[in-house]
Amino acid sequence: ANLKGTTMFAKTLTAMLLSAAFAAHVQAAPAPLPFKTITLEAKIDDHGNYHESTVAYPVTGDRHLDNWVRKQMGGQLPTRRSVQAALDRSEDVKLANQSNREIRRNGGDSSICSLRLVDTLELGGYTPHYAVFDRENWQYLCGTHGNGVQTLTVLKRGTPNPKPLTLDDILLPGQKAKLTHLLKEAYIKYLTGTFEDSEQAAREYADNFNKEGFSATGNWRFDKNGLTFLYQTYEIGAYFLGRPELTIPTKDLQGIIKPEILLETRYYRAKP
């Protein structure tokens, strides 16, 4: 009876300590961040055919984060005028217009080219001590399809000149192989639910496409129930698979990811 009582007391004390740690964690956190995004658009009319450009950046109210944003945008925040000027000077636009003129002369209006350029940086979400930025750099240059890269960046809040958290920054020592295994298993599940009929077929596809071995990506963000890892188009599969987002639950990352990082997931707020 005494042993049982001691065990119950230990469990209660542990729960109280964890609750206190969570409370202290939240109380020490900076204020919430606004999901405010400035979106700028430009357009060029080529005889009724339009080339378009979209540029966006976030305003967080955190001077360190906003300074980082400014650096990502080339040292100066874009304006509607600067976005239009960049589109007007674009060599891709000039080449497309030359091609379109030739097509019109030959009566082939159905193959006229319209360019679409996207460069957007947004606040994708935040935790008490970190901010997640999501950048999309995509373009359609009248080929078979558009191409682009989506980059996730996690920064420490309240830190001058914040540096992106890399995979090595959040991993416990010697745990990268275990994380890679978890990601591959998540990818197999993704494939099975996407286009493969069986787990065996999914494994064969993953192994054939990734002949040099499946790798963990450093493109990650917090999630409410764990960490999400984003792979680029063609990185681990064909174009039609898009950009696989693989979420690993917090419980599976125990002993792999640093505890202080996993603690943040409990308070993650994603962009609405």
C-alpha positions in Angstrom: 0.0 0.0 0.0 2.9 2.3 0.9 4.6 1.6 -2.4 1.4 2.2 -4.4 0.9 5.5 -2.5 4.4 6.5 -3.2 4.0 5.8 -6.9 0.8 7.8 -7.1 2.5 10.7 -5.3 5.4 10.6 -7.8 3.0 10.6 -10.8 1.0 13.5 -9.3 4.2 15.5 -8.6 5.5 14.8 -12.1 2.2 16.1 -13.6 2.3 19.2 -11.4 5.9 19.9 -12.4 5.1 19.5 -16.1 2.1 21.8 -15.8 4.2 24.4 -14.1 6.8 24.1 -16.8 4.1 24.6 -19.5 2.7 27.6 -17.6 6.2 29.2 -17.3 6.8 28.4 -20.9 3.7 30.3 -22.0 4.1 33.2 -19.6 7.7 33.8 -20.8 6.6 33.9 -24.4 6.3 37.1 -26.5 3.0 38.5 -27.6 1.0 36.8 -30.5 2.1 37.8 -34.0 -0.4 39.1 -36.6 -0.8 37.3 -39.9 -0.6 40.5 -41.9 0.6 40.2 -45.5 1.2 43.0 -48.0 0.4 41.7 -51.5 1.6 43.6 -54.6 0.6 42.8 -58.1 1.8 43.9 -61.5 0.5 43.3 -65.0 1.6 43.9 -68.6 -0.9 44.0 -71.4 0.5 42.5 -74.6 -2.4 43.1 -77.0 -5.0 41.6 -74.6 -2.6 38.9 -73.4 -1.4 39.6 -69.8 1.8 38.8 -68.1 1.4 39.0 -64.3 3.6 39.1 -61.2 2.7 38.8 -57.5 5.0 39.7 -54.7 4.1 39.6 -51.0 5.8 40.1 -47.6 4.6 39.9 -44.0 4.5 42.6 -41.3 4.9 41.0 -37.9 5.4 43.9 -35.6 8.5 42.2 -34.2 11.4 44.5 -35.3 13.9 41.6 -35.5 11.7 39.4 -37.6 10.7 42.4 -39.8 14.4 43.3 -40.3 15.0 39.7 -41.4 12.0 40.0 -43.8 13.5 43.1 -45.3 16.8 41.4 -45.9 15.0 38.5 -47.7 13.4 41.0 -50.0 16.8 42.4 -51.1 17.4 44.9 -48.4 14.3 47.1 -49.2 10.7 46.2 -49.0 9.0 46.1 -52.4 6.4 48.6 -53.5 3.7 48.3 -56.2 5.9 50.6 -58.4 9.0 48.5 -57.9 7.2 45.2 -58.7 5.8 46.8 -61.9 9.2 48.1 -62.8 10.8 44.6 -62.3 8.1 43.0 -64.5 8.6 45.7 -67.2 12.4 45.0 -67.3 12.0 41.2 -67.3 14.0 39.5 -70.0 11.4 36.7 -69.9 8.7 39.1 -70.7 10.6 40.6 -73.6 11.3 37.1 -75.1 7.7 36.1 -74.6 6.4 39.2 -76.4 8.8 38.7 -79.3 7.6 35.1 -79.6 3.9 36.3 -79.3 4.4 38.8 -82.2 5.8 36.1 -84.4 2.9 33.8 -83.5 0.3 36.5 -84.3 1.9 37.2 -87.6 1.5 33.5 -88.5 -2.1 33.5 -87.2 -1.5 31.2 -84.3 -3.2 33.0 -81.5 -4.0 29.7 -79.6 -0.4 29.4 -78.6 0.2 32.9 -77.3 2.3 32.9 -74.1 1.2 34.5 -70.8 3.8 34.6 -68.1 3.0 34.1 -64.4 5.6 35.0 -61.7 5.1 34.6 -58.0 7.5 35.5 -55.1 5.6 35.6 -51.8 6.9 35.5 -48.3 4.3 35.0 -45.5 4.2 34.3 -41.8 3.0 30.7 -41.9 2.6 30.3 -38.1 4.3 30.7 -34.8 4.9 29.2 -31.3 5.6 31.0 -28.1 9.3 31.3 -29.0 9.6 30.7 -32.8 8.1 32.1 -36.0 7.6 30.1 -39.2 8.0 31.8 -42.6 6.8 30.3 -45.8 8.3 31.5 -49.1 6.9 30.6 -52.5 9.1 31.3 -55.6 7.2 30.0 -58.6 7.0 30.8 -62.3 5.2 29.7 -65.4 7.2 30.5 -68.5 4.9 28.9 -71.0 6.4 25.4 -70.8 4.6 22.2 -70.0 3.9 23.4 -66.5 5.1 25.9 -63.9 8.0 25.2 -61.6 8.9 26.6 -58.2 10.3 26.1 -54.7 8.6 26.5 -51.4 11.0 27.2 -48.5 10.1 27.0 -44.8 12.2 29.0 -42.3 12.0 28.8 -38.5 13.4 31.7 -36.6 13.8 32.4 -32.9 11.6 35.3 -31.8 13.1 38.3 -29.9 16.6 37.6 -31.2 18.6 40.2 -33.2 19.7 38.9 -36.6 17.9 35.5 -36.1 19.4 32.5 -37.9 17.2 29.8 -39.4 17.0 26.6 -37.3 18.6 23.8 -39.3 17.9 20.1 -38.9 21.1 19.7 -36.8 19.8 22.5 -34.5 16.8 20.5 -33.5 18.0 16.9 -33.6 19.4 15.1 -30.6 22.9 13.7 -31.2 23.1 10.7 -33.5 19.3 10.6 -34.2 19.2 11.7 -37.9 19.0 8.1 -39.2 15.9 7.5 -37.0 14.3 10.6 -38.3 15.0 9.6 -41.8 13.4 6.2 -41.2 10.3 7.9 -39.8 10.1 10.2 -42.8 10.4 7.3 -45.3 7.7 5.4 -43.6 5.5 8.5 -43.7 6.3 8.8 -47.4 5.3 5.2 -48.0 2.0 5.9 -46.3 1.6 9.1 -48.5 2.3 7.1 -51.7 -0.2 4.3 -50.7 -2.9 6.9 -50.2 -2.0 8.9 -53.3 -1.5 6.5 -56.3 0.0 3.2 -55.3 -2.3 0.2 -54.7 -0.2 -1.4 -52.0 2.5 -0.8 -49.5 4.9 -3.0 -51.4 4.3 -1.0 -54.6 4.9 2.2 -52.7 8.1 0.9 -51.3 9.3 -0.2 -54.7 8.5 3.3 -56.2 10.3 5.1 -53.3 13.4 2.9 -53.6 13.5 3.2 -57.4 13.1 7.0 -57.4 15.6 7.4 -54.5 18.3 5.0 -55.7 21.0 6.8 -53.6 18.9 6.5 -50.5 16.0 8.4 -48.9 17.1 11.6 -47.1 15.6 13.7 -44.4 14.9 17.3 -45.5 15.8 20.4 -43.6 12.7 22.1 -44.9 10.5 21.8 -41.8 8.0 23.6 -39.6 6.1 23.2 -36.4 2.7 21.5 -36.4 0.0 21.3 -33.8 0.6 17.5 -33.4 4.3 17.3 -34.3 6.7 18.5 -37.0 5.9 18.8 -40.7 8.6 18.2 -43.3 8.1 19.6 -46.8 9.8 18.1 -49.9 10.2 19.9 -53.2 8.8 18.8 -56.5 10.9 16.0 -58.0 12.9 15.7 -54.7 11.6 12.3 -53.7 9.0 11.6 -56.4 7.7 12.6 -59.9 6.1 16.0 -60.7 2.5 14.8 -60.4 3.1 13.9 -56.7 3.6 17.6 -56.0 5.4 18.6 -52.8 4.8 15.9 -50.2 4.2 17.3 -46.7 5.0 14.6 -44.1 3.9 15.2 -40.5 5.6 13.1 -37.8 3.6 13.0 -34.5 5.3 14.4 -31.4 5.1 11.1 -29.6 7.2 9.5 -32.3 9.8 12.2 -32.1 10.6 11.7 -28.4 14.3 10.9 -28.1 14.9 12.2 -31.6 14.1 15.9 -31.5 15.2 18.1 -28.7 12.5 18.3 -25.9 12.4 22.1 -26.0 11.4 22.0 -29.7 8.7 19.4 -29.1 7.3 21.5 -26.3 6.7 24.3 -28.7 4.3 22.2 -30.9 1.7 22.2 -28.2 1.2 26.0 -28.7 1.7 26.2 -32.5 -0.7 28.5 -34.2 -1.0 28.2 -38.0 -2.1 30.9 -40.4 -5.9 30.8 -40.6 
